[in-house]
Amino acid sequence: MCYLASNIHEFLISLLTPLIAVIATYIAYQQWQIRKEHFQLELFDKRYKVYLSTKEFISKIIKHGYPSEDEILKFVEATNDSVFLFDEKLQNRLNLYLNRGEDLYYLNIRIALTESSSNEAENKISADKESELQEWFQKEFKQLSALFYKYLKIKSKFIN
């Protein structure tokens, strides 16, 4: 009987090492999952800030008809790192918002400077272009959430 108890004891001791290895592997896997979730959350935060800045930039253009120089600089600063956060398609879209926002800014200056001018044809062309850009920004604003959706959708095994 003592021999049987001794064999059982040795058998259980021999199972202890693999059991500890399995538990350690499970803990390491859980830590990796947590780090992965944390990275996704940090990425979401950075992308969401770009989304909010873009939304604010376009909102101000819609509200005032054109962006101010400060608003343009603020948008540039807010989207500076977007090359690291988004694919080329969205990066190009953000650059398009900036370029067209700058176009509106300069058109507004040109219109203000030439309002007193008697060149009505040039004034009309500038006003039409300004109106066209303002309408474009209104359409873009409606599509903004859809444009950012795939980058801001939270995928987590802990959520849903």
C-alpha positions, 0 to 999 in steps of 0.5 A: 500500500505504501508503494502505491501511495508513493507512485501516486505521489510521484505521478502527481508531482510529475504532473505539476510542472506541465500544469504550471506551464499551462497556467503560465501560458494562459496568463501570458495569453491573457496579458497579451489580449489586454495589451492588444485591447489597450493598444486598440483603445489608444489608437481609437482615441487618436483617431477620434480626435482627428474625426472631431477636429475634422468635424469641427473644421467643416462645421465652422466652414458651414456656419461661417461660409469659410474657415479663418486662418486660425481654424486652418492652422488648428486643422493642420495641427490636429491632422498632422499625425493622421498619416500614421493612423489612417490609410492613404484614401482617408489621408487624401480626403483630409488633405482635400478638406484642407485644400478646399478649406484654404481655397475658401479662405483665399476666395473670401479674401479675394471677394472682400478685396474686389467687392468695391471693384467694378469687375462684376464678371470676376466677382461673380466667378469668385462668388459662384466658386465660393458657393460651390465649395460651401455646398461641397462641404455641406455634402461632405459633412453628412458623409463624415461619420461613414468615412471614419466609421471603419476606423472608429468601430470598436472591436473588442471581445469584452464589448458586445 
